[in-house]
Amino acid sequence: MVNDPAIPAMKDKAVLVTGATAGIGFVTARSLAGAGSRVFLVGRSSESAADAARRIRAEVDDAEVEPLAADLSSQAAVRAVAEEIGKRTERLDVLVNNAGGIYLERIETVDGVEMTFAVNHLAPFLLTNLLLPLLRAAPSARIVNVASGAHFGVSMSFDDLEGRRRFSGWRAYQQSKLANILFTRELARRLKGQPITVNALHPGYVNTQIFRNETWKGRVMRGFANVFAITPEQGAATTLYLATSPEVADVSGDYFVKSRPARSSRPANDAAAAKRLWDVSEAMTGLAAPAA
């Protein structure tokens, strides 16, 4: 595989990518490995993670890739993988919170939390906070949160965050992507003055395994994706830009589309909602102390 000349050299950088076994997560991990990074890739199962690592090694000469398994719907699994990463590296230069899903029917995790909110928001919230010591140990670090333009059209339903009274799979997904941006804004505020940046992005309408839901609704969404969606390679471009480009070395708390700062919705800029979401998320994850 020929390294992407648009990606700066990342030799001696330690990178973690969640949801790295397929789609834009796999492309991100492969590209960062090609740039010289030591890449920790997180997959749902040990088999899928090991297979992704094998495929990257087959395509990238001397790729330094370490597979890790974690079902991110489980808070215990999130804590376990964070602990494992701490055993393997003394610092983390880049964290890419890419994993996510669309669950069109309401189901709950082992922790009793609605699946979409748990996987798309609480998992990256908890993982990021647990990894902050490793990120602080780097000379400078970046956190990249993969959100979505789907956040337009909703606000945070704090009186029914998990859709217990009324559930729409698509609306739950929209709200979780709004949560990604609010989390980004609040974390950037809390990290101000520290050498860690955090930004969110919309990757575009990408044809990935996020559309693997087997209901009739899922099949319809996959059909649209097969016709209209962009490739994972195209979808990973903004993630890679935020993870590597010197142009955004000092940019934090922003939302990007096509590798450029972009307008997000009014609810995504609500500082009070961002603070409230942080407090709620801290309580739901049992996080001992907020980022400071």
Summary of the structure (lengths in Angstrom):
residues: 292
radius of gyration: 17.5
end to end distance: 41.1
largest distance: 52.1
contacts: 1006
relative contact order: 0.14
helix: 47%
strand: 15%
